[in-house]
C-alpha cells in the first residue's frame, strides 16, 4: 500500500509539472486540459502523506475523511435544494415579512414580464432587497433592477424620478410609479399597471348614507382609500341630480341610508342593474326613536330574491360579550369567502335571507351567517327598553340560527362568443346585500377580517375574482409594559442574581470534585 501511494505521489508531481508547462507554453485551446491536469496532480500529491501512516493511523484518517466528505455532501445538497426551493417561516404576529395572499395571487397572474426599477442611493439598497426578493420569488415573470439615481441621473430623469426611494413598474407598454416599498403600495401599483383602465366606484349620497370622504368614526374614508389602491376612482353620487346612473360606474355602493329612496331614484338603480350593473346595498336595522322603514329599498331587494328582515340578530354563542355584536367565523361556500380564514364582526345587523324559490334568472346565495346559537329578534320595541332580556320566540316571527346577514345575487353570465351590444344576451348583473353597514366603517373595519370581506365583495361584484384574497396587514405594535416594581426585580436579578447563581454552581462543582 505504501509503495502504491509513493508511486501515486510521484505521478501527481509529474502531472502538476506538465500542467504548469501547458499553462505557460501550450496553445490556448489546451488551457482547460491544463486546468484539469493540475488539479488531478494536486489530488494525487495530497494522497502521498498517507504512505507515512501506520495501518491503524490510516484507518482513523480514512474514517475522518469519510465523515468530512459526508458532511460536505449534505451541505452541498442542502445548498442546492435551498436555491431551488424557497421556504421561510415568518413568526411575526401579522406575518409582515411574508407576502400576503393577495400579493401572491396578483403577481402569479402576470402574463408578461414585469420589471421593477428601484431608484435610490446604493448604500440603501439592502433595506429593500428582502421585500423585493419576495416578489421575485413569487413569479418568474417579475424581475428587479436597482438603480443609483445619484450616479445615473440620466436614467432617473428618463422616468421622472423626483424623490428616493421610487419604484418604477414597467409592464407591456404601461408604466406605474410608487414612492414606497410598503407591500400594500407595491401590490396596488402592480394591480394598476396590469389592469390599465381605472374603475369607478360611486357612493350614493343624499339619504343619510356613509360618507367615503368624511372624518367621522362611522364614515367610509378608510375603505375608500383602499379602493383607490385597487385601481378605483371613488366619487359621490346624488341620484336626485342625475337622470341615470353614470355610464362609467363600475359599482354603485349604498351604505347605510336612513331615509328611503324616491321612486325616480329606485328606477335609476333598476335600469342600471338591467344593463349589467353592480350594486352593494347595506341596510342597518330599523332602530332609534323614528326609524324609517325604507320600503322602496326593501322592495328592490325583494325583486332580486332577498328578504331583508325587520329585526336585529342577537348572538348568545359566547363569541362576544354583547349579544347584538355578531361575530362570524364560518362562512357559506361562495367565491367572496373562498379560503376565508379570518373572523368578521357586525356591531348591529338585521337578517338578510334568500327568497325560496329564487326569482327566475337569478342565483341567490348567502355569504355570511351567524352562529347556530343566534336568532333574529323581531320585538324591536322590547329590545330597546331598559332591562330587557330577549329570548327567541318563533311564534312571534323570530328566526332561528344560523341567521343569514349577507346575500349575493347574480344573473347568468353571457356566453363567451356573445357580442357586447346584443340585447338578447345582456351582461351579467351582480348584487350583494348586507344587513349592516357599520362593519366597513372606520371605527370597525380594522377589526379582524372586515376590510378583507368588504374589498372581496367589491372584487366579486366587479368580476375581479383574482383580487379576492386576504390583503396585506399592517405591522403589529408589540410592547412590553412592566411596573416600576417589576423593573427593580429585573435589575436585581441581572446585577446580583446571575453572579450569585454562578458562584453557587461553582462551589457545588468544586465540592463534588474534591470529594471524588
Buried (B, 14 or more C-beta within 10 A) or exposed (E): EEEEBEEBBEBBBBBBEBBBEBBEEBEEEEEEEBEEBBEBBBEBBEBBEBBEBEEEEBEEEEEEEEEEEEEEEEEEEEEEEEEEEEEEEEEEEBBBBBBBBBBBBBBEBBEEEBEBBBBBEEEEBEEBEEBBEBBBBBBEBBBBEBBBBEEEEEBBEEBEBEEBBBBBBBBEEEEBBBEEBEBBBBBBBBBBBBBEEEBBBBBBBBBEBBBBBBEEEBBBBBBBEBBBBBBBEBBEBEBEEEEEBEEEBBBBBBBBBBEBBBEEBBEBBBEBBEEBBBBBBBBBBBBEEEEBEBEBBBEBBEBBBBBBBBBBBBBBBEBBEEBBBBBBBEBBEBBBBEEBEBBBBBBBBBBBBBBEEBBEEBBBBBBBBBBEBBBBBBBBEEBEEEEEEBEBEEEEEBBEBBBBBBBBBBBEBBEEEEEEEEEEBBBEBBBBBBBBBBBBBBEBBEBBBBBBBBBBBBBBBBBBBBBBBBBBBEEEEEEEEEEEEEEEEEEEEEEEEEEEEEEEEEEEEEEEEEEE
